[in-house]
Amino acid sequence: MIDFGNGQPSLSLLPMQALRTAADHCLAQGNATLLQYGTNQGDAGFRESLAQFLSRRYATPVHARHLMVSASASQALDLVCTRFTRPGDTIFVEEPTYFLALRLFRDHGLQVVGIPIDDEGMRMDALRDALARHRAAMVYTIPSFQNPSGTTMSASRREQLMTISREHDLLVVADEVYHLLDFGTAPPLPLAAYAHSAHAHSADTQSTRVMSLGSFSKICAPGLRLGWMQSTPALLDTLMDSGLVHSGGGLNPFVSGVMRSMLELGLVEIGLDHLRAVYAERSAVLCRALRDELPTACFVEPQGGYFVWLQLPAEISATQLLPLAVAEGVTFHPGSRFISRDGFAQWVRLSFAHYDAPMLVEGVHRLARALRQLTDTLRS
């Protein structure tokens, strides 16, 4: 089975030797405090190394005091929901959006209102219309190489979102785990940087409320379960003042120590550049195969991230296609999973991160066979 729904790197891309080198380097320091519970915000040395890495890669200053360690972006999003929402609250999400974030929001009893996107990201006119009808606790966005659409929010839209945040005291939660995975053209600055810029022109330095989530799952290895939250100290204090953090202490302190060594030895930079090159090649292979084998389907070739968002011909439903595809030995996530209500019946999310070129091509062959079968059945 070739699983195009598999949004994780292939085993060959996981940095086993680099992590072994970093672990040896870390343990050679003799710093036993890494085996304690750790400070609530996360190890200061790791946050400083992370801030220097992000400052280089984001091309904008990032300060350690604006970072808090998380146990992955999913855990960070769950903690944000715990501290900034209550069951029954309304939140805004892009439409479509990451389907497992929708599951997490359901777990917290939140009412989800979708905001449509276009080729510049979330539509700000639609967001303003929604704010006229709903009082929202937060807006959740994936601004760079969005999951599932691959869309990147334009710089002007990011600025407009910051303006709306200030006007409505709206918390913006930016899931930016794909931000560093561009294929040559970097996206606009992370949203936390726009919030900082806005502060410089505002008398109220807390008026723009942005929480940016990052993760080593996408740029190093998912099994590390390590990420970060970037925001103002006031918002980070709210996260740290939680039962989870008070009880468990810093999140993932030992792995933070290993990753500090990875960062200081330059191994994260080397690994990230390798991933970007591999994913760019795999994306190109998948897109070529789709153009050759599924000429009636539509998609925009991604400029980064993990996914191709494929629109099937008008008469084809992704949920109808799925069992035929499985019978051919290929599977995927239908578009209907990426929305809180009915919609996107003709859409399919395909990940190119997990498979090498021959498997991607074979997967498209199988998908094309299934599509031809369904098309013939519908026309007969």
N, C-alpha and C positions, 0 to 999 in steps of 0.2 A: 504494500500500500504506500503510495506517495501522498503525504499529508500536507497540502498547501496551507492548511490552517496552523501549521507548526511555527509559531512565532518565536523561535529561539535559534541560537547559532548551532551549526553542526559541531560534532565532537572534535573534529580536526581543528576548529578555530579556538578552542578553549586553551588558555595559556598555562598549561601544566608546568613547563620548565620555568617560566617567568615567576609563577607563584612559588615554586620551590626555592628559587633564588631569593625572592623577597622574604619568604618565611625564615630562611637561614639568616638573612641580614637582620631581620627584626629580632629574632631570638638571641642573636649574638650581642645585642645591645644590653641584655640582662635587665630589662625593664619589667619587673614583676607586676607593676601596677596594671599592665594590660590584662592581667588575669583576675583583676578585681571587678566590681560592678561598674566602675567608671563614673565620670561626671555626667550630669543630666544633658548637657549640650553636646557631649562627645569630646574625645581627647583633643586638647588644644593643639598639640603638635600635628596631628592628622588634619585638623581643620585648617591650619596654616598652610600645610602642603597642598591640600585640596584647593584652597583659595588661590594659591599661586598658579596651580594647573588651570583652574577655570579662568583666571584673569588672562592667561595666554590664549586659551582656546576660545573664549568668548570675545576676546579683543576689547574688553572693558573691565575696569577694576572690580574685583570681588574681595570682600573682607571677611576674615575668619569669624568676626563677631556676628556676621549676618548668616552664618551657616550653623545648622544643627544636623547631627548624624541621625540617619534613619536606618531601619532594617528593610530597605528596598522602597521603591516608590509606592507600591501597593500598601505597605504598612503605613507609610507617611500619609497617604490619602485617607486611610481608615482613621488615623489619629486626628487629622484635620476635621473629618466628619464628627468624631467624638467630641472635640473641643469647640467647634464653631457651629454645629447644627444640633437640632433636637428632632425627634420623630414627629413627622407631620409637616416639617418645613419644606418649602419649595426651593429647588435649585435649578439653575439653567445649565444645559449641556449642549454641545454642538450636535448637529443632526446630519450625518451619523456620528457615532462616537465609539470609544473602546467598550466592547460588550461586557467585559468583566468589571469595569467601573460601574456599569448599570447594575450589575449584581450586588456590588458593594453598597451602592446607594439604597437598593431595596433592603439590604440587611439593616440599614440605619433607619428605615421607615420614612425615607425622603420622597417627596413628590417631584418627579422629574418633568421639566418642560423643555422641549427641544427647540433649539435656535438653528435655522438652516445656514448652510455654508455655501460659498461659491468658490471661484478659483483664487480669491484673496483671503479665504478663511471665513470665520464667523461673520455673518452679516450684521453690521451694527444698527442698521435701520430696524431689523427684526428684533434685536436685543432691546432697543428702546421701546418698541411696541409691546414686548413682553413685560418690561418694567412698568408700563402704564397699567397693566392688568394684574400683575403679581408682585407681592413683596417677597423677594428672594434672599436666602441666606448666603448664597455664593453662586458664582458661575465657574464651571469646570471647562477648561479648554486644553487642547493638545496643539499648540500653535505652530510647531515645526514638524514637517513630514508626518502629518496627522495619521493616526490609526483610527479608521481603516483607509481613508481617502488619499493619503499622501500629500494633501494640500498643506501649504505653508502660509500662515497669516502674514499679510504684507505689513511693512513698517507703518504705513498710514493707519491701517486698521488697529495695530497695536497701540498707537498713540490715541486713537479714538476710544479704545477700550479703557485706557488709563483715565481719560476724561470722564467716561461714564462711571468708572469706579469711584472717582472723587465726588461726582455729583450725587450719587445714590448711596454712598458709603457701602459699596458692594465689594465683598471679598472675591478676588480673582485667584483661582487655584489653577496654576499652569503646570500641566504634566509635560515636562520638557526632556523626557528620556531619550528621544531621538535627535535632539538638537545638534549633537556633535557628529552625527552620522551623515553628513552631506557628501555628495559625490563630486565636489569640486567648487561649488558655489555655496558659501555659507549663508544660512538664513539671517534675517534681521536679528538684532540683539535679543537675548532672553527677556521675558517680560519683567523680571525683577529689575533689570537695568533701566527699563522705561519708567518704572515706578520711582527709582532713585533719581532719574533725570527730572521727573515731574516734581519731586520734593524740592529740588533746587529753585523752583519758581513758585513755590507755595508757602504761605505763612504757616500752614498746618502740616508739619512733616509727617503726620500719621494719616493724612487724608487719602492716600492711595494705598489700598490694602491688597498686596500681592503676595502669594505664597508659591514659589517656584520649586518644583520637585525634580530631582535628578537621580540617576541610578547607575551603578556599575554593572547592572544586569545586562544592559545593552552595549556597553563599551568595554566590558572585560569578561565577566562570567555571571550567569544568573544565580548559580549556587552560592555565591558570596553573600547574598541577601544583605547588601549594603548600598545605601544611597544617602542623599542629603536633602535638606530643605533650606532654601535661601529666602530670607525675608528680613523685615525690621526686627530689632531686638524685642520690641513690645509684642509682636505676634509670636515670635519664638518663645517668649516667656509664657504665653498662654499654653503652648504645646508642652513645655517642660513642666508646667504646673498641673500635671495629670496623674491619675492613679497609676497608670502604666509605667511612667517614668519614675515616679517616686518609689514604686515598689521594685522595679527592675534595674534602676540606674541607667547609665548610658547604654545606648542601643549598639550592640555588636562591637564592644571595645577591642577584643583580640583581633578580629578581622580588620578593624580600622588600623591597628598597628601594622599588620602585614601590608595593607594597601598604602600606608604611609611610606613604607620601604619601596613598594612598587612605584609610587610617584617620585620619590627622591632619586631612585635609580634610573628614572626615565623610561621604565618598562611599560607604563600605561600609555605614554605617547607613542611608543613604537607599536604596541598592540593595536591602538586605535587607528593609526594610519593604515595598518595592514587590513583591519576590518573594513575601513572605508573603501579601499581598493577592491577587496573581494566582493563586497556587497554591490559596488558599482558594476562590476563585471557580471555578477549573477543577475542583477536587475536588467542589464542590457540583453543577456541571453534569454531571459524569460519574455521580455517584451518582443524580441525578434520572433520567438516561437509563436507568441500569441498573434502577431501580425500575419505570420505565414499560415497558421493552422485555423485561426478563428477570425477571418477577415470581416465578418459581420458584427463582431463584438467591438466595443469602444472602450478606450482607456487613455489616460494621460500618463506618459512615462514619468516615473518618479525621479526626483532630484536628490533623494536621500531616504533614510529610514529603512523599512523592512517590506513594504507592501505595494502591490498593484491592486487598484480598485477597478474592477472590470464590470462593464455594463453589457449584459446579454442582449440579443435581439428582442424586439418588442414583444413577441408572442411567447417568450421563454421565461419561465419562473425558475429561480435558483433552487427552490425547495423541490420542484419537479425534477430538476436535473440531478440533484444530489444522489438519489439512490442508483440512478443509471451510472453516474460517475464512480460510485463505490464499487459497483459490479465490474467496472473496467479497471479498478485498482488505483483510483485517485479520489481524494476527498478535499473539502474546502469548507470555509465558513460562508453561509449565505448571508446576503446583506440584511435580511430581516432581523438578524441577531444584534445589529448595531444601532437599533432604534428602540425607544421605550414604548412605541405603539406600532401599528401596522405601517409598512412602507418598505421601500428599497427591495421589492420582490425580484427585480431583474438584476440585482447586483451581487457580485461575488468578491470576497477578499482573498487574494493569493499572496502568500509569503514566499520570498526568494531567499530568506536568510539561512534556511536549514539544509538546503540541498546544493550539490555542485552542478555544473552545467549539464552533463548528460542526464541526470535525474530530472532537472527542470524541463528539459526538452521532452523527455519521455512522459512526464506528467501532463504536459500540454497535449501530446499525442493522444493520451488516454482521455483527457477532457474533451478534445475535439471529436473523438469517436462517440462519446456519450451524447454530445450536443447534436451530432448528425442523427443518432438514433431517435432522440426526442423530437427533433424537427420533422423527421420522416413520419413519426407516429402522429404528430399533430396535424400534418397535411393529408394524411390518409383517411 
